[in-house]
Structure formats: structure tokens, C-alpha cells
Amino acid sequence: MKIAARISLIKPSPTLTIQAKANALKAAGRDIIGFGAGEPDFDTPHNIKMAAVRAIEAGFTKYTPVGGIDELKDAVIAKLQRDNRLTYKRSEVVISCGAKHSLFNIGQVLFEEGDEVLIPSPYWVSYTDIVYLTGARPVIIKTNTADDFKLQPSQLEAAITPRTRAIIISYPSNPAGVSYSLKELEALAEVIVRKGIMVISDDIYEKIIYDGRPFYTLASLGDELKRLSIVVNGVSKTYSMTGWRIGYCAGAEEIIAAITKYQSQNTSNPTSIAQKAAVEALNGPQESVEMMRKEFQKRRDVITETLNAIPDVTCLKPQGAFYVFPNVAAYYGRSFGGKTITNSAEMANYLLDESNVALVPGADFGHDDHIRISYATSMEQIEKGLERIRAALLRLR
Ligand SMILES: *Cc1c(COP(=O)(O)O)cnc(C)c1O
């Protein structure tokens, strides 16, 4: 069978692959600790589930407008005003089947062959493939541990060429949990405005941020920035609604119209029932968001401290999201049972085979010296899993 060449440009999502492998081993009876998951371990809050039940019972089960129901667009508009001080109209918002779908749509309507799209690393695994599928070229800007993995304005400026269309930026970041202060963002904004490149801001972890840090999306830094920006967000992470598949983006009317047209020829509208649930998520009580955030922060404290206490492992303390990205390269070149570990993929395999811990190699995020551990799992699992990692690392000679 001939498969179209564009498919060979991309790889299966590594995080979803690890998750599937861990689940298969678990089903086969192995006592696997899953640090691979990119989703909160909490149940979707009850009020949100009930909104969906009501929608089903009321027969709200048919096609909706392609770009989402007005009620949800209005909830998104109110959220962007309330949380981000951004003003948008309905014609500047489109609802899609998850933030990943929003990002994919944006790529399809903005980029083509000859374009370059900047992606600071460590980056979320899907950005590069989303760009490849447009024919454009992802340009990785490798950030340094010494800068706490923060993109420096000079690095940004040096990466911009006449072909640069946009930067895809996300903070707090997956995988390193890096966030930016207002001052740091202003310095990046100066370069962005002067060079006139677009900003695709993936704000999916906006609400999972620690130590009382405020969150600013780049679009809120002034009119020029807003004109250059598309804000992407969704309900998956904030409300533990990964399976519901609701995300959205807001930006210039022309771009939103193009996305809506594109979406009309592939998915049509996002699920009607899930849209009603998302209205309740955005407009309803927000206590569960804070409850989950606090729990993640407690786990962050334990996990960072425990990892840094393992000899030769260094781990930045995340400022948000629910991942840590420790450097384990000191263990590369060491062996166990005649096998030498030379990179993050081999390290992840070793930890899965020898200690039943599933996690994602750092290479998938652009940094081979690291591994990504998701702490979207119980404190008990975290403590048990970290002890296994520690023992497995110390067994290497
Ligand atoms: C999980 C995740 C997404 C995708 O979210 P969905 O709304 O479930 O598609 C987007 N960006 C980042 C950085 C993520 O970690």
C-alpha cells in the first residue's frame, strides 16, 4: 500500500506511545508506575459532568455551528477578558477538538513551504510535527539550563530570518515547567514587535502555576502584540477534561475565518455535549482548579527535592505544569547487565524494563540529557516510583 509521503515526515506522539506501552504491560500483570501521562489524574469536576448529562437529556446531540456554539464562544470571551484582560468578539474566536487541534488548524492556515517557525526547546512533542505537516520548517531555539530553560531575547533575535513567520511559545512549559516574569516577557515582546513575527501562545498550563506567580500571555502586553498573536487554550489541563476534546483559539478575524472554513471540511463542530460541559467549566465554580493546583504544587516540592538528592541528578524546580525534567546524563556511559546506556531513549527503556517505571525520553523534547517525569499521579506512586528510579540509577556501573 502506498502511504502519502507527508506521513513519513512525522512520528507517532511519543507520550501517547509510552502511555500505551505502560498500559499494555500493566494489563499483562506488571506493577508499572506511570510517569508518562500528560493528563491530570483527577476526575472531571462533578458540576461539569452534570452539565454534559443535562445536555444529553435535553437532546443537545446534533451538529452545532462549525466554530462552536455562541454560548461557549461567549464563555471563552469572558474568560479571556477576566483572566488575560483581552477583548475579543465572537468572530475572533473558534472552538476546536482540543488545543492540539487548534494548533494544528493554525499551522494549516498560516504556514507553507518556505516558511520557518521558531520553537524554543525543550518543546512540546507535537509542535515540530504540526509544523512539518504544513510544509514549513521548524527552527529549534535551544535554551540553556544556565538560563533556567528560558528563551533569551538575543537568542530569539538571532533565530529570526526573512522567512520567519511565527514563534510557538508555551509557558508554564511542558516538559520543564518554566514560566516567564512580566519583565522577561517584555524583553521578548520588544524583539517580536520590532521584527513583526507572529506569536502562537499555547496557554494550556496557565492555571497550573506555583508559588503565587502571576501569568501573562504575550498578547496582553499591548495592542501591537495582540495584533500579532493567536492565543490558544483549552479545558483539558485546567479542568481535568482531556478526554472531552475542547480547545480554542482567539486572534485576528481573518485567521479565525480561515480556521473555521478549514475545520468545516474536516471535523465540523467539536462535540455538542462537550461544548456544554466546557461552558460550565469556564462559567461555573472554580474551586476545583485551585484544589488541583495546590495538590500539584505539593507533589512538585516532593519530587524536585527527592530527585536532586539522587547523586549526579540535577532538576530545575518547575514553576508550573505537572512535569519535571531532570538531567540524568551523568549516568550515560554506565552499564547494567552488559548493556551500556548512552542516551535518553535507552535510559527510559532501562527504567521501564528494570524498574517498572514509565517515563518519556528527553530527546523527544529536544534535550537528550534529560528525561521527563509527569507527576500527575498520586503522592504514593511518586514516592515509590522515585525510589525505584534512584535504585536503578545507582545499580548502573
Ligand atoms: C496537553 C497539551 C496540549 C493539548 O491539549 P488538548 O487540549 O488536550 O489538545 C497542548 N499543549 C501542551 C503544551 C500540552 O501539554
The ligand as an ORCA input file, in Angstrom:
! r2SCAN-3c Opt
* xyz 0 1
  C      -1.651     18.665     26.710
  C      -1.087     19.758     25.889
  C      -1.805     20.302     24.819
  C      -3.054     19.654     24.247
  O      -4.183     19.836     24.914
  P      -5.581     19.330     24.356
  O      -6.486     20.467     24.586
  O      -5.939     18.134     25.157
  O      -5.431     19.017     22.904
  C      -1.300     21.410     24.164
  N      -0.109     21.938     24.520
  C       0.616     21.421     25.512
  C       1.908     22.062     25.843
  C       0.167     20.310     26.235
  O       0.925     19.777     27.193
*
